[in-house]
Amino acid sequence: MAKKHKRRTKYTVLLVPDTPDKPNRELHALPKLIVAMLAIFLVVCIAGIGIILYQQSVIISKNGTINSKDKKIASLDGQIAALNDNIDSLKGDIISANTAKRKAERSQESAEKKYTDLEENVYNLTIPTGCPVTGTSSVNDNTPLSSDKMVAFETYKDANVIAAGNGKIEAVNPEPDRGGGAYQYEIIINHGNDYKTIYLSNEIPQVTVGQEVTKGDALFTITKDTETIGYQIMEKDDYIDPWSMIEIYG
């Protein structure tokens, strides 16, 4: 039995103009053409949607990158602020250190000045000055000095013969040749600055050889009603006038 062929249905598209003076048109389209057009439209739509989605993903990625960079910038800003704080702190430490340094320098200068003044005072104390006796004493200014430049002081009971400056006892000699044999003892003090002083008396010495003495320390104590003591100064082993020292430094 022969098969019956199904008749293919055709569609007609009627185009109606919006003006009454133009006739209507019929557009006969094949199904394949319509399908192709729909496929092209679909492809275009899909491509457009893909482009839009791609652009959105690019924008999102860029926004993420921007946000990451913004975070890094914010972190760097925080680090910079912390560094600035550290710099300010270091500046404060430097200022404090400089202040402490200047204070230390001033203290050192003050200490050096005090030390220099002390050295000067100590040195001045070693220079034989003033009268080598305490209490009431007298001297005959009209008596010319001998070649050994000895000055004779008339002293009285309970007076002391004292060191004219700081130094060390260099000698305590009985029956010295100085003074023409008129004295039983002589004491020699080396002041360590080219000066030596010699004290002559008939009293018992109160110091010993090698003993350190300071200005004003007692060397002899007068026990008689009156006593004559002799006093000499040597500078670089030469006798000098004791009164010149008394006048300059006394």
PyMOL commands that set and color helices and strands:
alter all, ss='L'
color gray80, all
select helices_A, chain A and resi 31-126+178-181+242-249
alter helices_A, ss='H'
color red, helices_A
select strands_A, chain A and resi 12-15+25-28+137-138+151-156+160-162+167-174+185-190+195-201+212-213+218-221+226-235+238-240
alter strands_A, ss='S'
color yellow, strands_A
deselect
rebuild
show_as cartoon
